[in-house]
Amino acid sequence: MYYDEHNPPHFHARYGADSAAIEIATLRMREGSLPPRALGLVVEWAAMHQEELMANWDAARHDTPPARITPLR
């Protein structure tokens, strides 16, 4: 996430040279591209952490550092 972002709430994911913006509420890819397996793992992780992602979105919008979110295991 970046501090000066536009709505809707989203986060950015990178895999190698690929990157994408994922909407938090719907878990849809808004822009960019990721390989299918990487996208599946990102969406699986985001589904488990939607509330935390939204809290981090709100924190970033208020110039507060976001909390660390546990990676997918």
C-alpha positions as CSV (number, residue, x, y, z in Angstrom):
1,M,0.0,0.0,0.0
2,Y,1.0,3.5,-0.6
3,Y,0.1,6.6,1.5
4,D,-1.4,8.8,-1.2
5,E,-3.7,6.3,-2.9
6,H,-7.0,6.6,-4.8
7,N,-10.2,4.7,-4.0
8,P,-11.4,2.0,-4.0
9,P,-9.3,0.5,-1.3
10,H,-6.6,-1.8,-2.8
11,F,-3.1,-3.1,-2.3
12,H,-0.3,-3.8,-4.7
13,A,1.3,-7.2,-5.2
14,R,4.6,-7.9,-7.0
15,Y,5.9,-11.2,-8.4
16,G,9.2,-10.9,-10.3
17,A,8.7,-8.3,-13.0
18,D,4.9,-8.5,-12.7
19,S,2.7,-6.4,-10.5
20,A,-1.0,-5.9,-9.9
21,A,-3.4,-3.8,-7.8
22,I,-6.0,-5.9,-5.9
23,E,-9.2,-4.4,-4.6
24,I,-9.7,-5.3,-1.0
25,A,-13.5,-5.7,-0.9
26,T,-13.8,-7.9,-4.0
27,L,-10.3,-9.4,-4.3
28,R,-10.4,-8.6,-8.0
29,M,-7.4,-7.5,-9.9
30,R,-7.9,-3.8,-10.8
31,E,-4.9,-3.3,-12.9
32,G,-1.6,-5.0,-13.9
33,S,-1.0,-8.7,-14.2
34,L,0.4,-11.7,-12.2
35,P,0.9,-15.2,-13.3
36,P,-2.2,-17.4,-12.5
37,R,-0.5,-19.3,-9.6
38,A,0.9,-16.1,-8.0
39,L,-2.5,-14.4,-8.3
40,G,-4.1,-17.4,-6.7
41,L,-1.8,-17.2,-3.7
42,V,-2.2,-13.5,-3.4
43,V,-6.0,-13.8,-3.4
44,E,-5.9,-16.7,-0.9
45,W,-3.7,-14.6,1.4
46,A,-5.9,-11.5,1.0
47,A,-9.1,-13.4,1.7
48,M,-7.6,-14.5,5.1
49,H,-6.6,-10.9,5.9
50,Q,-9.3,-8.6,4.5
51,E,-10.0,-6.9,7.8
52,E,-6.3,-6.3,8.4
53,L,-5.9,-5.0,4.9
54,M,-8.8,-2.6,5.3
55,A,-7.4,-1.4,8.6
56,N,-4.0,-0.8,7.0
57,W,-5.7,1.1,4.1
58,D,-7.4,3.4,6.7
59,A,-4.1,3.8,8.5
60,A,-2.2,4.8,5.4
61,R,-4.9,7.3,4.4
62,H,-4.3,8.9,7.8
63,D,-0.5,8.9,7.3
64,T,-0.1,6.2,10.0
65,P,2.3,3.3,9.4
66,P,0.4,0.1,8.4
67,A,0.7,-2.9,10.6
68,R,2.6,-6.0,9.5
69,I,0.4,-8.8,8.1
70,T,1.4,-12.4,8.5
71,P,2.5,-14.0,5.2
72,L,0.9,-17.0,3.7
73,R,2.3,-20.2,5.1
